[in-house]
Amino acid sequence: MNKPTTDFFNKEAAQRYDERNSKLSRISDCLHFLTTLALKDLPAKSRILCVGVGTGAEIMTLAQTFPEWTFVGLDPSQNMLDVCQDRMKAAGFASRCEFVHGFIQDLPVNTPFDAAVSFLVAHFVKREERLSFFQNMTKHLKDHGYLVNAEISFDLDSPEFPLMLKGWEQVQSLMGATPESLATLPKQLKEMLTVLPPSETEAILRQSGINLPMRFFQAMMICGWYGKKASN
């Protein structure tokens, strides 16, 4: 498996990641709770792939809710994986987890997963690579396995965008954004990230092999979908 040559988070940033995002816990808690409802019909001993697992917030919720599930946490940042592993050890979940350093396209296709979960990762993937990103997750799923994805998604050219931007500024302010960084938000969304309209994300999910992706979550510009892999 090809290892990333550059870490996107230094050790200090990885350790402070949860603290920085704690002001948005009511958003993430709702997303994670609704994800447990979307996946509640999976088998008791399901195997779950977490793509861009970060510090493992989704594993914490899923592991608490489903005591026999096991997890593979994948992330290109070794520093984030180290924090995730420490969190899982402290919570008593480490024996149910495997941690893999790398990208989804490099993950070996071994035992298929019952579900793949990716939160707040896809908007870092370029538009021309987005279909491949989802296809690489889908190929690791069992037939009728679930894909759950959440990303920043909005039509940035729509007449509603200026009003949405004001709300998004409030979200960023809670995370410690400065007036200078807030002034560059439109540029960040349009140039530094790849923010797609929800309709385009849904079309890409269908192209990747996910039947009827359903948008089950939205908080400002953070949208979440889930759907099942089509059978071969």
Buried (B, 14 or more C-beta within 10 A) or exposed (E): EEEBEEBBBEEEBBBEBBEEBEEBEEBBEEBBEBBBEBBEEBEEEBBBBBBBBBBBBBBBBBBEBBEEBBBBBBBBBBBBBBBBBBBBEEBEBBEBBEBBBBBBBBBEEEEBBBBBBBBBBBBBBEEEEBBBBBBBBBBBBBEEBBBBBBBBBBBBEEEEBEEBBEEBBEBBBEEEBEEEBBEEBBEEBEEEBBBBBBEBBBBBBBEBBBEEBBBBBBBBBBBBBBBBBBEE
